[in-house]
């Protein structure tokens, strides 16, 4: 059973509210980014706070992912996340 502190619950609630309130185009970009991480790490990654936050932020950037194939998309997201995390 997962137990969250009050601060963690507020962060999760904030993220979920942010995702629900996204514009349709931004929500598609969020889902696109999240799908890459699900392909790379499995479905449990959807509970990772850092991945969710990255996908929210990336969906608002003016950066386009390569669309040649899923491997290229996954590699692109991996390196984008790695750079984002190291900032």
Buried (B, 14 or more C-beta within 10 A) or exposed (E): EEEEEEEEEEBBEEBEEBBEEBEEEBBEBBBBBBBBBBBBEEEEBEEEEEBBBBBBEBBEEEEEBEEEEEEEBBBBBBEBBEEBEEE
